[in-house]
Amino acid sequence: MENEEGEWIAETVIKCENLSDAVLEFYIIVNSKIETEGKHIVVAPRKTIRVTVGELLPEEYKDMRNLEGISTSLQVSNTSNIDDAEFRATIEGPFKPEKSEEEFAVMASGKKIIEIHQKSIYYGSAGEKRELLKDPIPEEYKIRKDLYTTLCHTRGRMFSSLMMLDEADKSFEAGHADYYDKIRWFFLLDWAHTLMLTVNAQVPNVEKKLKVERAIKLLETIKLWSKTSTYEKYNNIVAEGMMAFCRCFLGKPEEAKKILTAIDYTPIAIANLHTQDMNSFYDYFGYTIAAAIELKDNELLKKICTMITIGKRDIEKELNAWRCLKITFGYVRQNGKFQLKTLFDIFKENNTNYYPELINFTAFLKLMKRNDEAGMENYFLSK
């Protein structure tokens, strides 16, 4: 029995009738990138039970918004040795209510505002962003969790891009609880990045360390929320690289190295290079590179560069980590992945004052800023 109209809600009651002497199990299947079965409810011979959709759903889909655009169906299996199984399943309701004209109007205007905000993240000037952010989120959007949480996320990213980090943190905090579970990993990466940017701010070191520790806690949950993502492996890799950077900042290089050496640096498939779902990976993979630079690990940095510099045989033969990194910077720029340069620009602009905890990384950034090719080539050869 298919949920063809998408009208089931968590409270929808299903009447499950076993009309035979067989033992039957009723359950829901969700068809996303893989087929996921929910809880099985056993119905004894000649018995009838009522159960809600929410009780039958797989755990990762308890938030019904995660089912938008995804096929779901009620299934029945015979677990006994009796062949003749007869059953009836009746969807009794309640069902998803139809939207009023007012709700449609709120949805339309909300989506338009979200679209304007998201466009501004990438293409808006600092002045345009500040103009959009000067007013709070309209009250009518707060009753629509999907609109409100998406706006909180988008505004958090905009505040972060302006280095208004406290405002960004508050915006992420406001949208976190009701955000879509299906893409919560994306939200958490952006929030953790905002907290990590505090290392670039002129605030007491105690505050920096507290924010970095909070970032680690968020990043540690990425694996849990990435399970339904097509690019789960890469979400986890970038989260681990960010955690390694945090460990370096907190003076725990051994833990950072343990994290980085456990990562599988198999080169990314060329087909995945330009998919939109990999944007977050490229947004924050620079932290992995930064951690390897802080560790002054020539071999590790070469592996990291080879992973994202696809099909460039010269990088595989290169012995020097700086020359590998130079090839990688050029490669990702040629392929329209400017995020790596953007992150390193942030690092370079702040390195002279704000990184006493990252001695090696600061020294390397100074060489980059002076464009000292010889110094960068020799950097990984000295310990």
Contacts in CASP RR format, 6 or more apart in sequence:
PFRMAT RR
TARGET T0000
AUTHOR 0000-0000-0000
METHOD contacts of the structure
MODEL  1
MENEEGEWIAETVIKCENLSDAVLEFYIIVNSKIETEGKHIVVAPRKTIR
VTVGELLPEEYKDMRNLEGISTSLQVSNTSNIDDAEFRATIEGPFKPEKS
EEEFAVMASGKKIIEIHQKSIYYGSAGEKRELLKDPIPEEYKIRKDLYTT
LCHTRGRMFSSLMMLDEADKSFEAGHADYYDKIRWFFLLDWAHTLMLTVN
AQVPNVEKKLKVERAIKLLETIKLWSKTSTYEKYNNIVAEGMMAFCRCFL
GKPEEAKKILTAIDYTPIAIANLHTQDMNSFYDYFGYTIAAAIELKDNEL
LKKICTMITIGKRDIEKELNAWRCLKITFGYVRQNGKFQLKTLFDIFKEN
NTNYYPELINFTAFLKLMKRNDEAGMENYFLSK
1 73 0 8 1.000
1 74 0 8 1.000
1 89 0 8 1.000
1 91 0 8 1.000
2 71 0 8 1.000
2 72 0 8 1.000
2 73 0 8 1.000
3 71 0 8 1.000
3 72 0 8 1.000
3 73 0 8 1.000
3 74 0 8 1.000
6 67 0 8 1.000
6 72 0 8 1.000
6 96 0 8 1.000
7 95 0 8 1.000
7 96 0 8 1.000
8 53 0 8 1.000
8 64 0 8 1.000
8 72 0 8 1.000
8 91 0 8 1.000
8 95 0 8 1.000
8 96 0 8 1.000
9 53 0 8 1.000
9 64 0 8 1.000
9 94 0 8 1.000
9 95 0 8 1.000
9 96 0 8 1.000
10 52 0 8 1.000
10 53 0 8 1.000
10 54 0 8 1.000
10 57 0 8 1.000
10 62 0 8 1.000
10 64 0 8 1.000
11 52 0 8 1.000
11 53 0 8 1.000
11 54 0 8 1.000
11 93 0 8 1.000
11 94 0 8 1.000
12 52 0 8 1.000
12 53 0 8 1.000
12 54 0 8 1.000
12 91 0 8 1.000
12 92 0 8 1.000
12 93 0 8 1.000
12 94 0 8 1.000
12 95 0 8 1.000
13 50 0 8 1.000
13 51 0 8 1.000
13 52 0 8 1.000
13 91 0 8 1.000
13 92 0 8 1.000
13 93 0 8 1.000
13 94 0 8 1.000
14 26 0 8 1.000
14 50 0 8 1.000
14 51 0 8 1.000
14 52 0 8 1.000
14 53 0 8 1.000
14 56 0 8 1.000
14 74 0 8 1.000
14 89 0 8 1.000
14 90 0 8 1.000
14 91 0 8 1.000
14 92 0 8 1.000
15 48 0 8 1.000
15 50 0 8 1.000
15 88 0 8 1.000
15 89 0 8 1.000
15 90 0 8 1.000
15 91 0 8 1.000
15 92 0 8 1.000
16 24 0 8 1.000
16 26 0 8 1.000
16 41 0 8 1.000
16 43 0 8 1.000
16 48 0 8 1.000
16 49 0 8 1.000
16 50 0 8 1.000
16 51 0 8 1.000
16 87 0 8 1.000
16 89 0 8 1.000
17 43 0 8 1.000
17 48 0 8 1.000
17 87 0 8 1.000
17 88 0 8 1.000
17 89 0 8 1.000
17 90 0 8 1.000
18 24 0 8 1.000
18 43 0 8 1.000
18 44 0 8 1.000
18 45 0 8 1.000
18 46 0 8 1.000
18 47 0 8 1.000
18 48 0 8 1.000
18 86 0 8 1.000
18 87 0 8 1.000
19 46 0 8 1.000
19 86 0 8 1.000
19 87 0 8 1.000
19 88 0 8 1.000
20 45 0 8 1.000
20 46 0 8 1.000
20 82 0 8 1.000
20 84 0 8 1.000
20 85 0 8 1.000
20 86 0 8 1.000
20 87 0 8 1.000
21 45 0 8 1.000
21 46 0 8 1.000
21 82 0 8 1.000
21 84 0 8 1.000
22 45 0 8 1.000
22 78 0 8 1.000
22 79 0 8 1.000
22 80 0 8 1.000
22 82 0 8 1.000
22 83 0 8 1.000
22 84 0 8 1.000
22 85 0 8 1.000
23 42 0 8 1.000
23 43 0 8 1.000
23 44 0 8 1.000
23 45 0 8 1.000
23 78 0 8 1.000
23 79 0 8 1.000
23 80 0 8 1.000
23 82 0 8 1.000
24 42 0 8 1.000
24 43 0 8 1.000
24 76 0 8 1.000
24 77 0 8 1.000
24 78 0 8 1.000
24 79 0 8 1.000
24 85 0 8 1.000
24 87 0 8 1.000
25 40 0 8 1.000
25 41 0 8 1.000
25 42 0 8 1.000
25 43 0 8 1.000
25 76 0 8 1.000
25 77 0 8 1.000
25 79 0 8 1.000
26 40 0 8 1.000
26 41 0 8 1.000
26 43 0 8 1.000
26 51 0 8 1.000
26 56 0 8 1.000
26 74 0 8 1.000
26 75 0 8 1.000
26 76 0 8 1.000
26 89 0 8 1.000
27 37 0 8 1.000
27 38 0 8 1.000
27 39 0 8 1.000
27 40 0 8 1.000
27 41 0 8 1.000
27 56 0 8 1.000
27 74 0 8 1.000
27 75 0 8 1.000
27 77 0 8 1.000
28 37 0 8 1.000
28 38 0 8 1.000
28 53 0 8 1.000
28 56 0 8 1.000
28 57 0 8 1.000
28 58 0 8 1.000
28 72 0 8 1.000
28 73 0 8 1.000
28 74 0 8 1.000
28 75 0 8 1.000
29 35 0 8 1.000
29 36 0 8 1.000
29 37 0 8 1.000
29 38 0 8 1.000
29 72 0 8 1.000
29 73 0 8 1.000
29 75 0 8 1.000
30 36 0 8 1.000
30 38 0 8 1.000
30 57 0 8 1.000
30 58 0 8 1.000
30 61 0 8 1.000
30 67 0 8 1.000
30 70 0 8 1.000
30 71 0 8 1.000
30 72 0 8 1.000
31 70 0 8 1.000
31 71 0 8 1.000
31 72 0 8 1.000
31 73 0 8 1.000
32 70 0 8 1.000
32 228 0 8 1.000
33 228 0 8 1.000
33 230 0 8 1.000
36 58 0 8 1.000
36 60 0 8 1.000
36 61 0 8 1.000
37 58 0 8 1.000
37 75 0 8 1.000
38 56 0 8 1.000
38 57 0 8 1.000
38 58 0 8 1.000
39 55 0 8 1.000
39 56 0 8 1.000
39 57 0 8 1.000
39 58 0 8 1.000
40 77 0 8 1.000
41 49 0 8 1.000
41 51 0 8 1.000
41 55 0 8 1.000
41 56 0 8 1.000
42 79 0 8 1.000
43 49 0 8 1.000
43 87 0 8 1.000
50 92 0 8 1.000
54 62 0 8 1.000
54 64 0 8 1.000
56 74 0 8 1.000
57 64 0 8 1.000
60 66 0 8 1.000
60 181 0 8 1.000
60 182 0 8 1.000
60 227 0 8 1.000
60 228 0 8 1.000
61 67 0 8 1.000
61 181 0 8 1.000
62 181 0 8 1.000
63 180 0 8 1.000
63 181 0 8 1.000
63 182 0 8 1.000
65 145 0 8 1.000
65 146 0 8 1.000
65 180 0 8 1.000
65 181 0 8 1.000
65 182 0 8 1.000
66 180 0 8 1.000
66 181 0 8 1.000
66 182 0 8 1.000
66 228 0 8 1.000
74 89 0 8 1.000
76 85 0 8 1.000
76 87 0 8 1.000
76 89 0 8 1.000
78 85 0 8 1.000
99 107 0 8 1.000
103 144 0 8 1.000
106 140 0 8 1.000
106 141 0 8 1.000
106 144 0 8 1.000
106 147 0 8 1.000
107 144 0 8 1.000
107 147 0 8 1.000
110 141 0 8 1.000
110 147 0 8 1.000
110 151 0 8 1.000
111 147 0 8 1.000
113 151 0 8 1.000
114 147 0 8 1.000
114 150 0 8 1.000
114 151 0 8 1.000
114 154 0 8 1.000
116 132 0 8 1.000
117 132 0 8 1.000
117 151 0 8 1.000
117 154 0 8 1.000
117 155 0 8 1.000
117 158 0 8 1.000
118 154 0 8 1.000
120 128 0 8 1.000
120 129 0 8 1.000
120 132 0 8 1.000
120 158 0 8 1.000
121 129 0 8 1.000
121 154 0 8 1.000
121 157 0 8 1.000
121 158 0 8 1.000
121 161 0 8 1.000
126 162 0 8 1.000
129 158 0 8 1.000
129 161 0 8 1.000
129 162 0 8 1.000
130 162 0 8 1.000
132 158 0 8 1.000
133 155 0 8 1.000
133 158 0 8 1.000
133 159 0 8 1.000
133 162 0 8 1.000
133 164 0 8 1.000
133 167 0 8 1.000
137 148 0 8 1.000
137 151 0 8 1.000
137 152 0 8 1.000
137 155 0 8 1.000
141 147 0 8 1.000
141 148 0 8 1.000
141 151 0 8 1.000
142 148 0 8 1.000
145 178 0 8 1.000
146 180 0 8 1.000
148 175 0 8 1.000
148 178 0 8 1.000
149 175 0 8 1.000
149 176 0 8 1.000
149 178 0 8 1.000
149 179 0 8 1.000
149 180 0 8 1.000
152 171 0 8 1.000
152 172 0 8 1.000
152 174 0 8 1.000
152 175 0 8 1.000
152 176 0 8 1.000
152 179 0 8 1.000
153 171 0 8 1.000
153 172 0 8 1.000
153 175 0 8 1.000
153 179 0 8 1.000
153 187 0 8 1.000
153 190 0 8 1.000
155 171 0 8 1.000
156 167 0 8 1.000
156 168 0 8 1.000
156 171 0 8 1.000
156 172 0 8 1.000
156 190 0 8 1.000
156 194 0 8 1.000
157 168 0 8 1.000
157 190 0 8 1.000
158 168 0 8 1.000
159 165 0 8 1.000
159 167 0 8 1.000
159 168 0 8 1.000
159 171 0 8 1.000
159 194 0 8 1.000
160 168 0 8 1.000
160 190 0 8 1.000
160 193 0 8 1.000
160 194 0 8 1.000
160 197 0 8 1.000
163 197 0 8 1.000
163 200 0 8 1.000
163 201 0 8 1.000
165 194 0 8 1.000
165 195 0 8 1.000
165 197 0 8 1.000
165 198 0 8 1.000
165 201 0 8 1.000
168 194 0 8 1.000
169 191 0 8 1.000
169 194 0 8 1.000
169 195 0 8 1.000
172 187 0 8 1.000
172 190 0 8 1.000
172 191 0 8 1.000
172 194 0 8 1.000
175 187 0 8 1.000
176 187 0 8 1.000
176 191 0 8 1.000
179 187 0 8 1.000
181 225 0 8 1.000
182 228 0 8 1.000
182 229 0 8 1.000
183 229 0 8 1.000
184 225 0 8 1.000
185 222 0 8 1.000
185 225 0 8 1.000
185 226 0 8 1.000
185 229 0 8 1.000
185 235 0 8 1.000
185 239 0 8 1.000
186 280 0 8 1.000
188 218 0 8 1.000
188 219 0 8 1.000
188 221 0 8 1.000
188 222 0 8 1.000
188 225 0 8 1.000
189 219 0 8 1.000
189 222 0 8 1.000
189 235 0 8 1.000
189 238 0 8 1.000
189 239 0 8 1.000
189 242 0 8 1.000
189 280 0 8 1.000
189 283 0 8 1.000
189 284 0 8 1.000
190 280 0 8 1.000
191 215 0 8 1.000
191 218 0 8 1.000
192 215 0 8 1.000
192 216 0 8 1.000
192 218 0 8 1.000
192 219 0 8 1.000
192 239 0 8 1.000
192 242 0 8 1.000
193 215 0 8 1.000
193 242 0 8 1.000
193 283 0 8 1.000
193 284 0 8 1.000
195 211 0 8 1.000
195 212 0 8 1.000
195 214 0 8 1.000
195 215 0 8 1.000
195 218 0 8 1.000
196 211 0 8 1.000
196 212 0 8 1.000
196 215 0 8 1.000
196 242 0 8 1.000
196 245 0 8 1.000
196 246 0 8 1.000
196 287 0 8 1.000
197 346 0 8 1.000
198 207 0 8 1.000
198 208 0 8 1.000
198 211 0 8 1.000
198 212 0 8 1.000
199 208 0 8 1.000
199 212 0 8 1.000
199 249 0 8 1.000
199 354 0 8 1.000
199 355 0 8 1.000
199 357 0 8 1.000
199 358 0 8 1.000
200 346 0 8 1.000
200 347 0 8 1.000
200 350 0 8 1.000
200 354 0 8 1.000
201 208 0 8 1.000
201 354 0 8 1.000
202 353 0 8 1.000
202 354 0 8 1.000
205 356 0 8 1.000
205 357 0 8 1.000
208 249 0 8 1.000
209 249 0 8 1.000
209 250 0 8 1.000
212 246 0 8 1.000
212 249 0 8 1.000
212 250 0 8 1.000
213 246 0 8 1.000
213 250 0 8 1.000
215 242 0 8 1.000
215 246 0 8 1.000
216 243 0 8 1.000
216 246 0 8 1.000
216 247 0 8 1.000
219 239 0 8 1.000
219 240 0 8 1.000
219 242 0 8 1.000
219 243 0 8 1.000
219 246 0 8 1.000
220 243 0 8 1.000
222 235 0 8 1.000
222 236 0 8 1.000
222 239 0 8 1.000
223 236 0 8 1.000
223 239 0 8 1.000
226 232 0 8 1.000
226 235 0 8 1.000
226 236 0 8 1.000
229 235 0 8 1.000
229 277 0 8 1.000
230 277 0 8 1.000
231 272 0 8 1.000
231 275 0 8 1.000
231 277 0 8 1.000
231 278 0 8 1.000
231 281 0 8 1.000
233 264 0 8 1.000
234 268 0 8 1.000
234 272 0 8 1.000
234 278 0 8 1.000
234 281 0 8 1.000
235 280 0 8 1.000
235 281 0 8 1.000
237 263 0 8 1.000
237 264 0 8 1.000
237 281 0 8 1.000
237 285 0 8 1.000
237 288 0 8 1.000
238 280 0 8 1.000
238 281 0 8 1.000
238 283 0 8 1.000
238 284 0 8 1.000
238 285 0 8 1.000
238 287 0 8 1.000
238 288 0 8 1.000
240 259 0 8 1.000
240 260 0 8 1.000
240 262 0 8 1.000
240 263 0 8 1.000
240 288 0 8 1.000
241 259 0 8 1.000
241 260 0 8 1.000
241 263 0 8 1.000
241 285 0 8 1.000
241 287 0 8 1.000
241 288 0 8 1.000
241 291 0 8 1.000
242 284 0 8 1.000
242 287 0 8 1.000
242 288 0 8 1.000
243 259 0 8 1.000
244 256 0 8 1.000
244 257 0 8 1.000
244 259 0 8 1.000
244 260 0 8 1.000
244 287 0 8 1.000
244 288 0 8 1.000
244 291 0 8 1.000
245 256 0 8 1.000
245 287 0 8 1.000
245 288 0 8 1.000
245 290 0 8 1.000
245 291 0 8 1.000
245 294 0 8 1.000
247 253 0 8 1.000
247 255 0 8 1.000
247 256 0 8 1.000
247 259 0 8 1.000
247 291 0 8 1.000
248 256 0 8 1.000
248 290 0 8 1.000
248 291 0 8 1.000
248 294 0 8 1.000
248 295 0 8 1.000
248 357 0 8 1.000
248 358 0 8 1.000
248 361 0 8 1.000
249 357 0 8 1.000
249 358 0 8 1.000
250 357 0 8 1.000
251 357 0 8 1.000
253 294 0 8 1.000
253 295 0 8 1.000
256 291 0 8 1.000
256 294 0 8 1.000
256 295 0 8 1.000
257 295 0 8 1.000
257 297 0 8 1.000
257 300 0 8 1.000
260 288 0 8 1.000
260 291 0 8 1.000
260 292 0 8 1.000
260 295 0 8 1.000
260 297 0 8 1.000
260 300 0 8 1.000
260 304 0 8 1.000
261 300 0 8 1.000
263 288 0 8 1.000
265 303 0 8 1.000
265 304 0 8 1.000
265 306 0 8 1.000
265 307 0 8 1.000
266 307 0 8 1.000
267 306 0 8 1.000
267 307 0 8 1.000
267 308 0 8 1.000
267 309 0 8 1.000
267 310 0 8 1.000
267 311 0 8 1.000
268 278 0 8 1.000
268 307 0 8 1.000
268 308 0 8 1.000
268 310 0 8 1.000
269 310 0 8 1.000
270 310 0 8 1.000
270 311 0 8 1.000
272 278 0 8 1.000
273 310 0 8 1.000
273 335 0 8 1.000
274 335 0 8 1.000
279 339 0 8 1.000
282 308 0 8 1.000
282 332 0 8 1.000
282 337 0 8 1.000
282 339 0 8 1.000
282 340 0 8 1.000
283 339 0 8 1.000
283 343 0 8 1.000
284 339 0 8 1.000
284 343 0 8 1.000
285 308 0 8 1.000
285 339 0 8 1.000
285 340 0 8 1.000
286 340 0 8 1.000
286 343 0 8 1.000
286 344 0 8 1.000
287 343 0 8 1.000
288 304 0 8 1.000
289 301 0 8 1.000
289 304 0 8 1.000
289 305 0 8 1.000
289 325 0 8 1.000
289 340 0 8 1.000
290 347 0 8 1.000
290 358 0 8 1.000
290 361 0 8 1.000
292 300 0 8 1.000
292 301 0 8 1.000
292 304 0 8 1.000
293 301 0 8 1.000
293 360 0 8 1.000
293 361 0 8 1.000
293 364 0 8 1.000
294 358 0 8 1.000
294 359 0 8 1.000
294 360 0 8 1.000
294 361 0 8 1.000
295 360 0 8 1.000
296 360 0 8 1.000
296 379 0 8 1.000
296 380 0 8 1.000
296 383 0 8 1.000
297 380 0 8 1.000
298 320 0 8 1.000
298 321 0 8 1.000
298 380 0 8 1.000
298 381 0 8 1.000
299 321 0 8 1.000
301 321 0 8 1.000
301 324 0 8 1.000
301 325 0 8 1.000
301 380 0 8 1.000
302 315 0 8 1.000
302 318 0 8 1.000
302 321 0 8 1.000
302 324 0 8 1.000
305 315 0 8 1.000
305 321 0 8 1.000
305 324 0 8 1.000
305 325 0 8 1.000
305 327 0 8 1.000
305 328 0 8 1.000
306 315 0 8 1.000
306 316 0 8 1.000
306 324 0 8 1.000
308 328 0 8 1.000
308 331 0 8 1.000
308 332 0 8 1.000
309 315 0 8 1.000
309 324 0 8 1.000
309 327 0 8 1.000
309 328 0 8 1.000
309 331 0 8 1.000
309 332 0 8 1.000
310 331 0 8 1.000
312 327 0 8 1.000
312 331 0 8 1.000
314 327 0 8 1.000
315 324 0 8 1.000
315 327 0 8 1.000
315 328 0 8 1.000
318 324 0 8 1.000
318 327 0 8 1.000
320 377 0 8 1.000
320 380 0 8 1.000
320 381 0 8 1.000
321 380 0 8 1.000
322 376 0 8 1.000
322 377 0 8 1.000
322 379 0 8 1.000
322 380 0 8 1.000
323 377 0 8 1.000
328 340 0 8 1.000
329 340 0 8 1.000
329 341 0 8 1.000
332 338 0 8 1.000
332 340 0 8 1.000
332 341 0 8 1.000
333 340 0 8 1.000
333 341 0 8 1.000
344 368 0 8 1.000
347 361 0 8 1.000
347 365 0 8 1.000
348 365 0 8 1.000
348 368 0 8 1.000
348 369 0 8 1.000
351 361 0 8 1.000
351 362 0 8 1.000
351 365 0 8 1.000
351 366 0 8 1.000
351 369 0 8 1.000
352 366 0 8 1.000
355 361 0 8 1.000
355 362 0 8 1.000
355 365 0 8 1.000
356 362 0 8 1.000
363 379 0 8 1.000
364 376 0 8 1.000
364 379 0 8 1.000
367 375 0 8 1.000
367 376 0 8 1.000
367 379 0 8 1.000
368 376 0 8 1.000
END
